[in-house]
Amino acid sequence: MPETTKNPQRSSLRGFIGIQLDKKTQEYLNKLTTLIKREQNTKLFANVRWTALENRHITLCFLGQIPTEIIPALKTGLTSIAQGTTELETNLFKLGTFPGNSSQLIAAELAATEQLLTLQLSVKYLIESLSISTESSSYRPHITLCRSKRKFQGFSPIELDHPLTLNNITLYQSRPSPIGSSYTALQTVPLQPQ
C-alpha cells in the first residue's frame, strides 16, 4: 500500500495595516480618556475595556487571516507606497460612539483629508493585488479608545480640535485573547518628510 503524505498546514497570521501614533497625540488621548472617566456617567462605563496605549492606532485596511508567505511582498509594497508618500497633516475633530449612535465603540475621529484617503486607497489596491479581500464600506479614520459589550446609549459627542502628523505605515499582527487583542508591529515604514 502506498504511503500517503499529509499536506503541511499553511502558516498564517491575522493582521491589518495602520498608522502608529506620535507621542503628542498619545498624551492628548490619555488626557481625554482621563476626562471621560471622570466626567461621564459611571454606569455607562461600568463594563468597558479601554484600549491600551500601545494598541492605539489608525487602521488603514484590515487583512484578516493571511498566509505568511505573502508577508515579504506586502512589506515590499508598503515600503514602495511610503517612499512615494509625504507625511500627512490632519486633525482629530470628534470623540463619540463609532460608527454611529448607540454603538459599542467610543473613538476619536480624524478628518479624512484627500492625502489620507489617497494613502488608504494605495494600501487597499496593494492588498487586493495580493488577492486579499478588503472591506467594501467607506473609509472613516478613527482611533478606538474603548469598547463595551453593551451599546453606549446616551453618550454625548465631544468636539475636538487636535492637529496631528501621520508619518508612517505599519503592518500589524493581531493576536486575539479573552481580555482583548494585542498588536505587534511587524514592519513600520516612515513616510517622506514634508
Helices and strands as residue ranges (DSSP letters): E 12-20, H 23-39, E 48-50, G 53-55, E 57-67, G 68-70, H 71-83, E 88-98, E 105-110, H 114-129, E 142-148, E 158-166, E 168-175, E 182-190
